[in-house]
């Protein structure tokens, strides 16, 4: 995950995540052996496979209390369901129409599991928009690794140096129209598949 943190510009995760990893790698042998024996976790019940992290231990403790409240809420919900059967029927019919609409819409999109139908380069499988030559998101891991090595090489003086986002995503392809002093999406590109110049599959 660390290369992704760096390539995406998530500075706190990148900086302290790498520091944590290097700290764990340099643990004294006696402390590392205690960790391997499970002395770094908590348990609700004794047992080899019952160890969990401290934050999860706290969450599950609260969850056990919450479960009782949820059970009480279910009884109230059952009464509401019985009371509003007609509303439920209308909702089910509306949901069925929504599912049908979504299914028809998905048939218009590029099939991500059919490589033979894919054009060269990076493409948005929903809109059909092709990436520009500046988009390098497909090499995010490699870029992140280079950034991570450069960042670590500058330690300790450069530990608080900023981490820039060097990955260019498909966002650079989004077109805007000017409206006064602000900009908004070009409505002609909301459904990019209607634009032959923007849909390689239409040529």
Secondary structure as the mmCIF struct_conf table of DSSP 4:
data_model
#
loop_
_struct_conf.conf_type_id
_struct_conf.id
_struct_conf.beg_label_comp_id
_struct_conf.beg_label_asym_id
_struct_conf.beg_label_seq_id
_struct_conf.end_label_comp_id
_struct_conf.end_label_asym_id
_struct_conf.end_label_seq_id
HELX_RH_AL_P HELX_RH_AL_P1 UNK A 2 UNK A 7
TURN_TY1_P TURN_TY1_P1 UNK A 8 UNK A 9
HELX_RH_AL_P HELX_RH_AL_P2 UNK A 11 UNK A 25
TURN_TY1_P TURN_TY1_P2 UNK A 26 UNK A 26
HELX_RH_AL_P HELX_RH_AL_P3 UNK A 29 UNK A 36
TURN_TY1_P TURN_TY1_P3 UNK A 37 UNK A 40
BEND BEND1 UNK A 41 UNK A 41
STRN STRN1 UNK A 42 UNK A 43
BEND BEND2 UNK A 44 UNK A 45
BEND BEND3 UNK A 47 UNK A 47
TURN_TY1_P TURN_TY1_P4 UNK A 48 UNK A 49
STRN STRN2 UNK A 51 UNK A 52
HELX_RH_AL_P HELX_RH_AL_P4 UNK A 54 UNK A 83
TURN_TY1_P TURN_TY1_P5 UNK A 84 UNK A 84
HELX_RH_AL_P HELX_RH_AL_P5 UNK A 85 UNK A 106
TURN_TY1_P TURN_TY1_P6 UNK A 107 UNK A 108
BEND BEND4 UNK A 109 UNK A 109
TURN_TY1_P TURN_TY1_P7 UNK A 112 UNK A 113
HELX_RH_3T_P HELX_RH_3T_P1 UNK A 115 UNK A 117
HELX_LH_PP_P HELX_LH_PP_P1 UNK A 118 UNK A 119
BEND BEND5 UNK A 120 UNK A 121
STRN STRN3 UNK A 123 UNK A 123
TURN_TY1_P TURN_TY1_P8 UNK A 125 UNK A 127
HELX_LH_PP_P HELX_LH_PP_P2 UNK A 129 UNK A 129
STRN STRN4 UNK A 130 UNK A 130
HELX_LH_PP_P HELX_LH_PP_P3 UNK A 131 UNK A 131
TURN_TY1_P TURN_TY1_P9 UNK A 133 UNK A 134
HELX_RH_3T_P HELX_RH_3T_P2 UNK A 137 UNK A 139
HELX_RH_AL_P HELX_RH_AL_P6 UNK A 140 UNK A 153
TURN_TY1_P TURN_TY1_P10 UNK A 154 UNK A 160
HELX_RH_3T_P HELX_RH_3T_P3 UNK A 170 UNK A 173
STRN STRN5 UNK A 176 UNK A 179
TURN_TY1_P TURN_TY1_P11 UNK A 180 UNK A 181
STRN STRN6 UNK A 182 UNK A 185
HELX_RH_3T_P HELX_RH_3T_P4 UNK A 187 UNK A 189
TURN_TY1_P TURN_TY1_P12 UNK A 190 UNK A 191
HELX_RH_3T_P HELX_RH_3T_P5 UNK A 192 UNK A 194
HELX_RH_3T_P HELX_RH_3T_P6 UNK A 196 UNK A 198
HELX_RH_3T_P HELX_RH_3T_P7 UNK A 200 UNK A 202
#
